[in-house]
Amino acid sequence: MGVAIALRGDFDGLGLRRLAKAAKDAGQGRRLLALAGIYDGATRSDAARMSGVGLQVIRDWVLRFNADGPDGLIDRKASGPAPKLNDAQRQALAQVVKNGPIPASRHKVHPNLVTKWKHQASAGMVDVFSGKQGARDGSHEAKIKDLHAKIGDGP
């Protein structure tokens, strides 16, 4: 086994207990009390048992305490996943949202027609992805032949 990492020399058990009592973060207070026990002569195993954690966690607390003092024992916010968009993409998206949807009138199409096309496309997508597109094509061909027959023109 390795040698235990020494605690900072500028604190003592009594000082850490005072800090723990004044701490607004419950986790920080619990960590300070565990380290106060070590300052007062308790083993790290005892400190781990008192805190309900493992020895590795106590070691991590000691490292954080040695590096940043009592503030190093405050719960930190996790960094979370990396953003999916970079700054340029985020600004471009914000501009698109700010501009709003492209109105159908800009393309000289009535909005009701656009809605109708959306519904037709949605209904057609089911057939495309379910493999029924071939059967639909045959009926479409028959309709075209009927229409050509009505107007007296052949395909």
C-alpha positions, -999 to 999 in steps of 0.1 A, spaced: 0 0 0 11 36 -6 16 63 18 -15 84 27 -16 119 12 -10 144 40 -36 171 47 -27 208 45 -10 222 75 -29 255 77 -61 239 92 -69 217 122 -98 195 133 -114 222 154 -112 248 126 -128 223 101 -156 216 126 -164 253 128 -164 256 91 -186 225 88 -211 241 113 -212 273 92 -213 255 58 -244 262 37 -238 231 15 -246 199 34 -222 178 14 -193 202 21 -202 200 59 -201 162 58 -167 162 40 -152 188 64 -163 167 94 -146 136 78 -114 155 73 -116 170 108 -117 134 121 -85 127 102 -69 158 116 -78 146 151 -61 112 146 -89 90 131 -78 66 104 -90 72 68 -110 40 71 -127 54 102 -134 87 83 -148 67 54 -170 47 77 -183 78 95 -191 94 61 -206 63 45 -181 64 16 -151 44 4 -114 51 9 -110 63 -27 -137 90 -20 -118 101 11 -86 103 -10 -105 124 -36 -117 148 -8 -82 151 6 -69 160 -29 -97 186 -35 -92 200 0 -54 203 -4 -58 220 -38 -87 244 -31 -92 245 7 -127 242 21 -143 256 -11 -129 226 -29 -153 204 -10 -185 222 -23 -205 201 -48 -197 212 -83 -220 213 -112 -213 185 -137 -200 197 -170 -226 177 -190 -224 166 -226 -206 187 -252 -228 211 -271 -240 198 -305 -237 232 -322 -207 255 -323 -211 292 -319 -215 300 -356 -242 273 -360 -260 286 -329 -260 322 -343 -273 310 -376 -301 290 -359 -310 321 -338 -312 341 -370 -335 316 -386 -357 315 -356 -357 353 -354 -368 356 -391 -396 331 -386 -411 307 -411 -410 314 -448 -444 326 -456 -462 309 -485 -471 343 -499 -434 349 -507 -437 320 -532 -471 330 -544 -487 298 -530 -519 299 -508 -512 287 -473 -541 262 -475 -524 245 -504 -492 242 -485 -511 225 -457 -528 202 -481 -494 192 -496 -480 185 -461 -509 162 -453 -505 144 -487 -468 140 -481 -473 127 -446 -499 101 -458 -476 91 -487 -446 86 -464 -463 57 -447 -466 39 -480 -431 47 -490 -416 32 -458 -440 3 -455 -433 -10 -490 -468 -4 -504 -455 22 -529 -455 -4 -558 -492 -12 -554 -500 25 -553 -481 31 -585 -503 6 -604 -535 24 -595 -519 57 -604 -511 44 -638 -547 33 -643 -560 67 -633 -537 83 -658 -549 60 -686 -586 68 -677 -579 105 -678 -562 102 -712 -591 82 -725 -616 108 -713 -598 136 -732 -592 114 -762 -555 113 -760 -534 82 -756 -501 80 -736 
